[in-house]
Amino acid sequence: MCIAAPAKIVEINDNIATCDFGGVKQEAKLDLVEADIGSYVLIHSGYAIEVLTEEAAKESLNAWNELLEELENE
């Protein structure tokens, strides 16, 4: 199973974005999308694969947070 995680772009150098996953930062290539600082993107295997609206990003982030809470409570 492959999972794409939502993240916010906080910095762009050349074609590499620094993305924030709730305080954890990771780099992702922007070869497949056009995005700016402040955009939310789905990250998979080191690439931004889709630009999300802010509303879609928040829904996805809420779902991730609910999943993490459930896993912590097991």
PDB file of N, CA, C and O in Angstrom:
ATOM      1  N   MET A   1       0.840  -1.175   0.000  1.00  0.00           N
ATOM      2  CA  MET A   1       0.000   0.000   0.000  1.00  0.00           C
ATOM      3  C   MET A   1       0.880   1.231   0.000  1.00  0.00           C
ATOM      4  O   MET A   1       1.882   1.291   0.714  1.00  0.00           O
ATOM      5  N   CYS A   2       0.508   2.203  -0.796  1.00  0.00           N
ATOM      6  CA  CYS A   2       1.252   3.463  -0.872  1.00  0.00           C
ATOM      7  C   CYS A   2       0.421   4.565  -0.227  1.00  0.00           C
ATOM      8  O   CYS A   2      -0.797   4.624  -0.395  1.00  0.00           O
ATOM      9  N   ILE A   3       1.090   5.423   0.503  1.00  0.00           N
ATOM     10  CA  ILE A   3       0.402   6.515   1.187  1.00  0.00           C
ATOM     11  C   ILE A   3       1.027   7.836   0.776  1.00  0.00           C
ATOM     12  O   ILE A   3       2.250   7.973   0.767  1.00  0.00           O
ATOM     13  N   ALA A   4       0.191   8.804   0.438  1.00  0.00           N
ATOM     14  CA  ALA A   4       0.637  10.163   0.168  1.00  0.00           C
ATOM     15  C   ALA A   4       0.196  11.013   1.349  1.00  0.00           C
ATOM     16  O   ALA A   4      -0.964  10.962   1.760  1.00  0.00           O
ATOM     17  N   ALA A   5       1.109  11.785   1.887  1.00  0.00           N
ATOM     18  CA  ALA A   5       0.815  12.587   3.080  1.00  0.00           C
ATOM     19  C   ALA A   5       0.730  14.072   2.726  1.00  0.00           C
ATOM     20  O   ALA A   5       1.519  14.564   1.920  1.00  0.00           O
ATOM     21  N   PRO A   6      -0.222  14.785   3.324  1.00  0.00           N
ATOM     22  CA  PRO A   6      -0.342  16.226   3.067  1.00  0.00           C
ATOM     23  C   PRO A   6       0.701  17.016   3.854  1.00  0.00           C
ATOM     24  O   PRO A   6       1.041  16.671   4.986  1.00  0.00           O
ATOM     25  N   ALA A   7       1.200  18.078   3.231  1.00  0.00           N
ATOM     26  CA  ALA A   7       2.188  18.934   3.885  1.00  0.00           C
ATOM     27  C   ALA A   7       2.090  20.343   3.310  1.00  0.00           C
ATOM     28  O   ALA A   7       1.583  20.544   2.207  1.00  0.00           O
ATOM     29  N   LYS A   8       2.580  21.306   4.072  1.00  0.00           N
ATOM     30  CA  LYS A   8       2.581  22.700   3.640  1.00  0.00           C
ATOM     31  C   LYS A   8       3.990  23.081   3.213  1.00  0.00           C
ATOM     32  O   LYS A   8       4.957  22.790   3.918  1.00  0.00           O
ATOM     33  N   ILE A   9       4.108  23.731   2.060  1.00  0.00           N
ATOM     34  CA  ILE A   9       5.413  24.185   1.576  1.00  0.00           C
ATOM     35  C   ILE A   9       5.816  25.435   2.350  1.00  0.00           C
ATOM     36  O   ILE A   9       5.082  26.422   2.383  1.00  0.00           O
ATOM     37  N   VAL A  10       6.994  25.379   2.973  1.00  0.00           N
ATOM     38  CA  VAL A  10       7.468  26.524   3.750  1.00  0.00           C
ATOM     39  C   VAL A  10       8.676  27.206   3.104  1.00  0.00           C
ATOM     40  O   VAL A  10       9.028  28.326   3.476  1.00  0.00           O
ATOM     41  N   GLU A  11       9.308  26.538   2.142  1.00  0.00           N
ATOM     42  CA  GLU A  11      10.476  27.114   1.477  1.00  0.00           C
ATOM     43  C   GLU A  11      10.668  26.397   0.143  1.00  0.00           C
ATOM     44  O   GLU A  11      10.373  25.208   0.021  1.00  0.00           O
ATOM     45  N   ILE A  12      11.164  27.130  -0.857  1.00  0.00           N
ATOM     46  CA  ILE A  12      11.480  26.525  -2.153  1.00  0.00           C
ATOM     47  C   ILE A  12      12.858  27.010  -2.584  1.00  0.00           C
ATOM     48  O   ILE A  12      13.117  28.212  -2.631  1.00  0.00           O
ATOM     49  N   ASN A  13      13.738  26.065  -2.896  1.00  0.00           N
ATOM     50  CA  ASN A  13      15.058  26.360  -3.452  1.00  0.00           C
ATOM     51  C   ASN A  13      15.202  25.558  -4.733  1.00  0.00           C
ATOM     52  O   ASN A  13      15.123  24.330  -4.724  1.00  0.00           O
ATOM     53  N   ASP A  14      15.416  26.274  -5.848  1.00  0.00           N
ATOM     54  CA  ASP A  14      15.425  25.649  -7.164  1.00  0.00           C
ATOM     55  C   ASP A  14      14.093  24.933  -7.337  1.00  0.00           C
ATOM     56  O   ASP A  14      13.050  25.587  -7.333  1.00  0.00           O
ATOM     57  N   ASN A  15      14.092  23.635  -7.487  1.00  0.00           N
ATOM     58  CA  ASN A  15      12.851  22.885  -7.675  1.00  0.00           C
ATOM     59  C   ASN A  15      12.589  21.937  -6.496  1.00  0.00           C
ATOM     60  O   ASN A  15      11.872  20.944  -6.624  1.00  0.00           O
ATOM     61  N   ILE A  16      13.185  22.269  -5.353  1.00  0.00           N
ATOM     62  CA  ILE A  16      13.033  21.449  -4.146  1.00  0.00           C
ATOM     63  C   ILE A  16      12.283  22.261  -3.087  1.00  0.00           C
ATOM     64  O   ILE A  16      12.684  23.368  -2.728  1.00  0.00           O
ATOM     65  N   ALA A  17      11.189  21.683  -2.601  1.00  0.00           N
ATOM     66  CA  ALA A  17      10.393  22.347  -1.562  1.00  0.00           C
ATOM     67  C   ALA A  17      10.721  21.747  -0.209  1.00  0.00           C
ATOM     68  O   ALA A  17      10.872  20.532  -0.076  1.00  0.00           O
ATOM     69  N   THR A  18      10.829  22.603   0.790  1.00  0.00           N
ATOM     70  CA  THR A  18      10.866  22.140   2.175  1.00  0.00           C
ATOM     71  C   THR A  18       9.430  22.173   2.658  1.00  0.00           C
ATOM     72  O   THR A  18       8.778  23.217   2.647  1.00  0.00           O
ATOM     73  N   CYS A  19       8.943  21.008   3.086  1.00  0.00           N
ATOM     74  CA  CYS A  19       7.547  20.855   3.459  1.00  0.00           C
ATOM     75  C   CYS A  19       7.422  20.539   4.942  1.00  0.00           C
ATOM     76  O   CYS A  19       8.244  19.819   5.509  1.00  0.00           O
ATOM     77  N   ASP A  20       6.387  21.084   5.556  1.00  0.00           N
ATOM     78  CA  ASP A  20       6.137  20.903   6.979  1.00  0.00           C
ATOM     79  C   ASP A  20       4.997  19.914   7.181  1.00  0.00           C
ATOM     80  O   ASP A  20       3.870  20.146   6.744  1.00  0.00           O
ATOM     81  N   PHE A  21       5.309  18.809   7.848  1.00  0.00           N
ATOM     82  CA  PHE A  21       4.333  17.779   8.222  1.00  0.00           C
ATOM     83  C   PHE A  21       4.040  17.938   9.708  1.00  0.00           C
ATOM     84  O   PHE A  21       4.452  17.088  10.497  1.00  0.00           O
ATOM     85  N   GLY A  22       3.355  18.977  10.111  1.00  0.00           N
ATOM     86  CA  GLY A  22       3.021  19.161  11.517  1.00  0.00           C
ATOM     87  C   GLY A  22       4.237  19.323  12.408  1.00  0.00           C
ATOM     88  O   GLY A  22       4.272  18.786  13.515  1.00  0.00           O
ATOM     89  N   GLY A  23       5.230  20.054  11.941  1.00  0.00           N
ATOM     90  CA  GLY A  23       6.441  20.298  12.716  1.00  0.00           C
ATOM     91  C   GLY A  23       7.643  19.505  12.243  1.00  0.00           C
ATOM     92  O   GLY A  23       8.777  19.854  12.571  1.00  0.00           O
ATOM     93  N   VAL A  24       7.423  18.461  11.489  1.00  0.00           N
ATOM     94  CA  VAL A  24       8.521  17.678  10.908  1.00  0.00           C
ATOM     95  C   VAL A  24       8.722  18.175   9.486  1.00  0.00           C
ATOM     96  O   VAL A  24       7.774  18.230   8.702  1.00  0.00           O
ATOM     97  N   LYS A  25       9.953  18.535   9.153  1.00  0.00           N
ATOM     98  CA  LYS A  25      10.230  19.072   7.825  1.00  0.00           C
ATOM     99  C   LYS A  25      10.962  18.051   6.965  1.00  0.00           C
ATOM    100  O   LYS A  25      11.831  17.317   7.434  1.00  0.00           O
ATOM    101  N   GLN A  26      10.580  18.030   5.687  1.00  0.00           N
ATOM    102  CA  GLN A  26      11.162  17.108   4.730  1.00  0.00           C
ATOM    103  C   GLN A  26      11.196  17.797   3.372  1.00  0.00           C
ATOM    104  O   GLN A  26      10.348  18.637   3.071  1.00  0.00           O
ATOM    105  N   GLU A  27      12.179  17.436   2.561  1.00  0.00           N
ATOM    106  CA  GLU A  27      12.261  17.998   1.221  1.00  0.00           C
ATOM    107  C   GLU A  27      11.485  17.133   0.234  1.00  0.00           C
ATOM    108  O   GLU A  27      11.399  15.914   0.382  1.00  0.00           O
ATOM    109  N   ALA A  28      10.924  17.792  -0.776  1.00  0.00           N
ATOM    110  CA  ALA A  28      10.193  17.097  -1.833  1.00  0.00           C
ATOM    111  C   ALA A  28      10.452  17.813  -3.153  1.00  0.00           C
ATOM    112  O   ALA A  28      10.522  19.041  -3.200  1.00  0.00           O
ATOM    113  N   LYS A  29      10.592  17.047  -4.207  1.00  0.00           N
ATOM    114  CA  LYS A  29      10.797  17.616  -5.537  1.00  0.00           C
ATOM    115  C   LYS A  29       9.470  18.115  -6.090  1.00  0.00           C
ATOM    116  O   LYS A  29       8.414  17.530  -5.848  1.00  0.00           O
ATOM    117  N   LEU A  30       9.548  19.210  -6.837  1.00  0.00           N
ATOM    118  CA  LEU A  30       8.351  19.816  -7.421  1.00  0.00           C
ATOM    119  C   LEU A  30       8.256  19.560  -8.920  1.00  0.00           C
ATOM    120  O   LEU A  30       7.629  20.340  -9.637  1.00  0.00           O
ATOM    121  N   ASP A  31       8.859  18.492  -9.402  1.00  0.00           N
ATOM    122  CA  ASP A  31       8.870  18.187 -10.829  1.00  0.00           C
ATOM    123  C   ASP A  31       7.479  17.934 -11.402  1.00  0.00           C
ATOM    124  O   ASP A  31       7.259  18.165 -12.591  1.00  0.00           O
ATOM    125  N   LEU A  32       6.546  17.469 -10.595  1.00  0.00           N
ATOM    126  CA  LEU A  32       5.238  17.048 -11.097  1.00  0.00           C
ATOM    127  C   LEU A  32       4.124  18.078 -10.899  1.00  0.00           C
ATOM    128  O   LEU A  32       3.029  17.914 -11.437  1.00  0.00           O
ATOM    129  N   VAL A  33       4.396  19.136 -10.132  1.00  0.00           N
ATOM    130  CA  VAL A  33       3.360  20.144  -9.852  1.00  0.00           C
ATOM    131  C   VAL A  33       3.949  21.544  -9.893  1.00  0.00           C
ATOM    132  O   VAL A  33       5.165  21.726  -9.821  1.00  0.00           O
ATOM    133  N   GLU A  34       3.073  22.526 -10.010  1.00  0.00           N
ATOM    134  CA  GLU A  34       3.461  23.928  -9.859  1.00  0.00           C
ATOM    135  C   GLU A  34       2.850  24.407  -8.551  1.00  0.00           C
ATOM    136  O   GLU A  34       1.628  24.463  -8.410  1.00  0.00           O
ATOM    137  N   ALA A  35       3.707  24.751  -7.597  1.00  0.00           N
ATOM    138  CA  ALA A  35       3.224  25.165  -6.280  1.00  0.00           C
ATOM    139  C   ALA A  35       4.105  26.276  -5.746  1.00  0.00           C
ATOM    140  O   ALA A  35       5.252  26.432  -6.165  1.00  0.00           O
ATOM    141  N   ASP A  36       3.563  27.038  -4.825  1.00  0.00           N
ATOM    142  CA  ASP A  36       4.263  28.163  -4.216  1.00  0.00           C
ATOM    143  C   ASP A  36       4.391  27.947  -2.718  1.00  0.00           C
ATOM    144  O   ASP A  36       3.771  27.044  -2.155  1.00  0.00           O
ATOM    145  N   ILE A  37       5.199  28.781  -2.079  1.00  0.00           N
ATOM    146  CA  ILE A  37       5.298  28.768  -0.625  1.00  0.00           C
ATOM    147  C   ILE A  37       3.906  29.031  -0.063  1.00  0.00           C
ATOM    148  O   ILE A  37       3.203  29.936  -0.513  1.00  0.00           O
ATOM    149  N   GLY A  38       3.519  28.232   0.922  1.00  0.00           N
ATOM    150  CA  GLY A  38       2.196  28.340   1.522  1.00  0.00           C
ATOM    151  C   GLY A  38       1.195  27.366   0.949  1.00  0.00           C
ATOM    152  O   GLY A  38       0.133  27.154   1.535  1.00  0.00           O
ATOM    153  N   SER A  39       1.519  26.759  -0.207  1.00  0.00           N
ATOM    154  CA  SER A  39       0.630  25.761  -0.804  1.00  0.00           C
ATOM    155  C   SER A  39       0.681  24.466  -0.011  1.00  0.00           C
ATOM    156  O   SER A  39       1.697  24.126   0.595  1.00  0.00           O
ATOM    157  N   TYR A  40      -0.435  23.755  -0.030  1.00  0.00           N
ATOM    158  CA  TYR A  40      -0.484  22.409   0.539  1.00  0.00           C
ATOM    159  C   TYR A  40      -0.362  21.416  -0.606  1.00  0.00           C
ATOM    160  O   TYR A  40      -0.995  21.574  -1.650  1.00  0.00           O
ATOM    161  N   VAL A  41       0.453  20.395  -0.403  1.00  0.00           N
ATOM    162  CA  VAL A  41       0.665  19.383  -1.431  1.00  0.00           C
ATOM    163  C   VAL A  41       0.617  17.991  -0.808  1.00  0.00           C
ATOM    164  O   VAL A  41       0.837  17.821   0.391  1.00  0.00           O
ATOM    165  N   LEU A  42       0.326  16.999  -1.650  1.00  0.00           N
ATOM    166  CA  LEU A  42       0.459  15.613  -1.233  1.00  0.00           C
ATOM    167  C   LEU A  42       1.867  15.164  -1.599  1.00  0.00           C
ATOM    168  O   LEU A  42       2.317  15.379  -2.725  1.00  0.00           O
ATOM    169  N   ILE A  43       2.567  14.537  -0.648  1.00  0.00           N
ATOM    170  CA  ILE A  43       3.935  14.073  -0.858  1.00  0.00           C
ATOM    171  C   ILE A  43       3.937  12.554  -0.900  1.00  0.00           C
ATOM    172  O   ILE A  43       3.355  11.892  -0.040  1.00  0.00           O
ATOM    173  N   HIS A  44       4.600  12.015  -1.910  1.00  0.00           N
ATOM    174  CA  HIS A  44       4.764  10.564  -2.020  1.00  0.00           C
ATOM    175  C   HIS A  44       6.140  10.290  -2.613  1.00  0.00           C
ATOM    176  O   HIS A  44       6.482  10.811  -3.674  1.00  0.00           O
ATOM    177  N   SER A  45       6.920   9.476  -1.927  1.00  0.00           N
ATOM    178  CA  SER A  45       8.249   9.052  -2.399  1.00  0.00           C
ATOM    179  C   SER A  45       9.148  10.234  -2.773  1.00  0.00           C
ATOM    180  O   SER A  45       9.892  10.171  -3.752  1.00  0.00           O
ATOM    181  N   GLY A  46       9.071  11.303  -1.990  1.00  0.00           N
ATOM    182  CA  GLY A  46       9.952  12.441  -2.204  1.00  0.00           C
ATOM    183  C   GLY A  46       9.510  13.417  -3.277  1.00  0.00           C
ATOM    184  O   GLY A  46      10.257  14.326  -3.639  1.00  0.00           O
ATOM    185  N   TYR A  47       8.297  13.234  -3.791  1.00  0.00           N
ATOM    186  CA  TYR A  47       7.761  14.132  -4.810  1.00  0.00           C
ATOM    187  C   TYR A  47       6.429  14.708  -4.352  1.00  0.00           C
ATOM    188  O   TYR A  47       5.623  14.010  -3.737  1.00  0.00           O
ATOM    189  N   ALA A  48       6.201  15.986  -4.655  1.00  0.00           N
ATOM    190  CA  ALA A  48       4.870  16.561  -4.511  1.00  0.00           C
ATOM    191  C   ALA A  48       4.082  16.071  -5.717  1.00  0.00           C
ATOM    192  O   ALA A  48       4.466  16.326  -6.859  1.00  0.00           O
ATOM    193  N   ILE A  49       2.981  15.367  -5.469  1.00  0.00           N
ATOM    194  CA  ILE A  49       2.235  14.770  -6.578  1.00  0.00           C
ATOM    195  C   ILE A  49       0.913  15.469  -6.866  1.00  0.00           C
ATOM    196  O   ILE A  49       0.305  15.239  -7.912  1.00  0.00           O
ATOM    197  N   GLU A  50       0.461  16.321  -5.945  1.00  0.00           N
ATOM    198  CA  GLU A  50      -0.800  17.032  -6.154  1.00  0.00           C
ATOM    199  C   GLU A  50      -0.847  18.262  -5.265  1.00  0.00           C
ATOM    200  O   GLU A  50      -0.422  18.219  -4.110  1.00  0.00           O
ATOM    201  N   VAL A  51      -1.363  19.358  -5.802  1.00  0.00           N
ATOM    202  CA  VAL A  51      -1.589  20.561  -5.006  1.00  0.00           C
ATOM    203  C   VAL A  51      -3.008  20.477  -4.462  1.00  0.00           C
ATOM    204  O   VAL A  51      -3.950  20.195  -5.203  1.00  0.00           O
ATOM    205  N   LEU A  52      -3.156  20.724  -3.161  1.00  0.00           N
ATOM    206  CA  LEU A  52      -4.454  20.658  -2.496  1.00  0.00           C
ATOM    207  C   LEU A  52      -4.985  22.052  -2.209  1.00  0.00           C
ATOM    208  O   LEU A  52      -4.216  22.991  -2.006  1.00  0.00           O
ATOM    209  N   THR A  53      -6.314  22.181  -2.194  1.00  0.00           N
ATOM    210  CA  THR A  53      -6.887  23.417  -1.676  1.00  0.00           C
ATOM    211  C   THR A  53      -6.659  23.408  -0.168  1.00  0.00           C
ATOM    212  O   THR A  53      -6.411  22.355   0.419  1.00  0.00           O
ATOM    213  N   GLU A  54      -6.741  24.558   0.448  1.00  0.00           N
ATOM    214  CA  GLU A  54      -6.554  24.624   1.896  1.00  0.00           C
ATOM    215  C   GLU A  54      -7.627  23.798   2.609  1.00  0.00           C
ATOM    216  O   GLU A  54      -7.346  23.139   3.611  1.00  0.00           O
ATOM    217  N   GLU A  55      -8.847  23.837   2.093  1.00  0.00           N
ATOM    218  CA  GLU A  55      -9.939  23.066   2.706  1.00  0.00           C
ATOM    219  C   GLU A  55      -9.661  21.556   2.620  1.00  0.00           C
ATOM    220  O   GLU A  55      -9.821  20.839   3.608  1.00  0.00           O
ATOM    221  N   ALA A  56      -9.253  21.085   1.456  1.00  0.00           N
ATOM    222  CA  ALA A  56      -8.951  19.656   1.290  1.00  0.00           C
ATOM    223  C   ALA A  56      -7.773  19.250   2.163  1.00  0.00           C
ATOM    224  O   ALA A  56      -7.764  18.158   2.731  1.00  0.00           O
ATOM    225  N   ALA A  57      -6.780  20.124   2.270  1.00  0.00           N
ATOM    226  CA  ALA A  57      -5.614  19.821   3.104  1.00  0.00           C
ATOM    227  C   ALA A  57      -6.025  19.693   4.565  1.00  0.00           C
ATOM    228  O   ALA A  57      -5.573  18.778   5.254  1.00  0.00           O
ATOM    229  N   LYS A  58      -6.867  20.588   5.045  1.00  0.00           N
ATOM    230  CA  LYS A  58      -7.296  20.532   6.443  1.00  0.00           C
ATOM    231  C   LYS A  58      -8.124  19.281   6.722  1.00  0.00           C
ATOM    232  O   LYS A  58      -7.992  18.673   7.785  1.00  0.00           O
ATOM    233  N   GLU A  59      -8.973  18.896   5.778  1.00  0.00           N
ATOM    234  CA  GLU A  59      -9.750  17.662   5.954  1.00  0.00           C
ATOM    235  C   GLU A  59      -8.822  16.457   6.039  1.00  0.00           C
ATOM    236  O   GLU A  59      -9.004  15.582   6.885  1.00  0.00           O
ATOM    237  N   SER A  60      -7.837  16.419   5.165  1.00  0.00           N
ATOM    238  CA  SER A  60      -6.884  15.312   5.157  1.00  0.00           C
ATOM    239  C   SER A  60      -6.054  15.296   6.436  1.00  0.00           C
ATOM    240  O   SER A  60      -5.833  14.237   7.023  1.00  0.00           O
ATOM    241  N   LEU A  61      -5.599  16.463   6.864  1.00  0.00           N
ATOM    242  CA  LEU A  61      -4.799  16.540   8.094  1.00  0.00           C
ATOM    243  C   LEU A  61      -5.626  16.120   9.304  1.00  0.00           C
ATOM    244  O   LEU A  61      -5.108  15.457  10.203  1.00  0.00           O
ATOM    245  N   ASN A  62      -6.899  16.494   9.341  1.00  0.00           N
ATOM    246  CA  ASN A  62      -7.766  16.064  10.444  1.00  0.00           C
ATOM    247  C   ASN A  62      -7.920  14.551  10.458  1.00  0.00           C
ATOM    248  O   ASN A  62      -7.900  13.933  11.522  1.00  0.00           O
ATOM    249  N   ALA A  63      -8.073  13.951   9.281  1.00  0.00           N
ATOM    250  CA  ALA A  63      -8.182  12.487   9.200  1.00  0.00           C
ATOM    251  C   ALA A  63      -6.901  11.824   9.690  1.00  0.00           C
ATOM    252  O   ALA A  63      -6.963  10.830  10.413  1.00  0.00           O
ATOM    253  N   TRP A  64      -5.742  12.358   9.311  1.00  0.00           N
ATOM    254  CA  TRP A  64      -4.457  11.820   9.784  1.00  0.00           C
ATOM    255  C   TRP A  64      -4.376  11.917  11.304  1.00  0.00           C
ATOM    256  O   TRP A  64      -3.965  10.966  11.970  1.00  0.00           O
ATOM    257  N   ASN A  65      -4.767  13.067  11.852  1.00  0.00           N
ATOM    258  CA  ASN A  65      -4.699  13.256  13.306  1.00  0.00           C
ATOM    259  C   ASN A  65      -5.612  12.272  14.037  1.00  0.00           C
ATOM    260  O   ASN A  65      -5.236  11.734  15.078  1.00  0.00           O
ATOM    261  N   GLU A  66      -6.808  12.036  13.500  1.00  0.00           N
ATOM    262  CA  GLU A  66      -7.714  11.065  14.107  1.00  0.00           C
ATOM    263  C   GLU A  66      -7.105   9.667  14.079  1.00  0.00           C
ATOM    264  O   GLU A  66      -7.185   8.937  15.067  1.00  0.00           O
ATOM    265  N   LEU A  67      -6.500   9.291  12.962  1.00  0.00           N
ATOM    266  CA  LEU A  67      -5.858   7.984  12.848  1.00  0.00           C
ATOM    267  C   LEU A  67      -4.728   7.844  13.856  1.00  0.00           C
ATOM    268  O   LEU A  67      -4.613   6.813  14.519  1.00  0.00           O
ATOM    269  N   LEU A  68      -3.902   8.861  13.976  1.00  0.00           N
ATOM    270  CA  LEU A  68      -2.785   8.812  14.922  1.00  0.00           C
ATOM    271  C   LEU A  68      -3.270   8.703  16.362  1.00  0.00           C
ATOM    272  O   LEU A  68      -2.677   7.982  17.166  1.00  0.00           O
ATOM    273  N   GLU A  69      -4.343   9.415  16.690  1.00  0.00           N
ATOM    274  CA  GLU A  69      -4.907   9.321  18.034  1.00  0.00           C
ATOM    275  C   GLU A  69      -5.413   7.914  18.323  1.00  0.00           C
ATOM    276  O   GLU A  69      -5.199   7.384  19.413  1.00  0.00           O
ATOM    277  N   GLU A  70      -6.080   7.312  17.353  1.00  0.00           N
ATOM    278  CA  GLU A  70      -6.573   5.931  17.526  1.00  0.00           C
ATOM    279  C   GLU A  70      -5.411   4.958  17.733  1.00  0.00           C
ATOM    280  O   GLU A  70      -5.486   4.067  18.579  1.00  0.00           O
ATOM    281  N   LEU A  71      -4.357   5.131  16.973  1.00  0.00           N
ATOM    282  CA  LEU A  71      -3.193   4.239  17.106  1.00  0.00           C
ATOM    283  C   LEU A  71      -2.523   4.403  18.461  1.00  0.00           C
ATOM    284  O   LEU A  71      -2.040   3.427  19.037  1.00  0.00           O
ATOM    285  N   GLU A  72      -2.489   5.627  18.975  1.00  0.00           N
ATOM    286  CA  GLU A  72      -1.889   5.878  20.282  1.00  0.00           C
ATOM    287  C   GLU A  72      -2.718   5.264  21.412  1.00  0.00           C
ATOM    288  O   GLU A  72      -2.175   4.892  22.452  1.00  0.00           O
ATOM    289  N   ASN A  73      -4.031   5.160  21.207  1.00  0.00           N
ATOM    290  CA  ASN A  73      -4.935   4.637  22.233  1.00  0.00           C
ATOM    291  C   ASN A  73      -5.036   3.115  22.246  1.00  0.00           C
ATOM    292  O   ASN A  73      -5.700   2.548  23.113  1.00  0.00           O
ATOM    293  N   GLU A  74      -4.396   2.458  21.310  1.00  0.00           N
ATOM    294  CA  GLU A  74      -4.451   0.979  21.279  1.00  0.00           C
ATOM    295  C   GLU A  74      -3.610   0.366  22.355  1.00  0.00           C
ATOM    296  O   GLU A  74      -3.546  -0.859  22.467  1.00  0.00           O
TER     297      GLU A  74
END
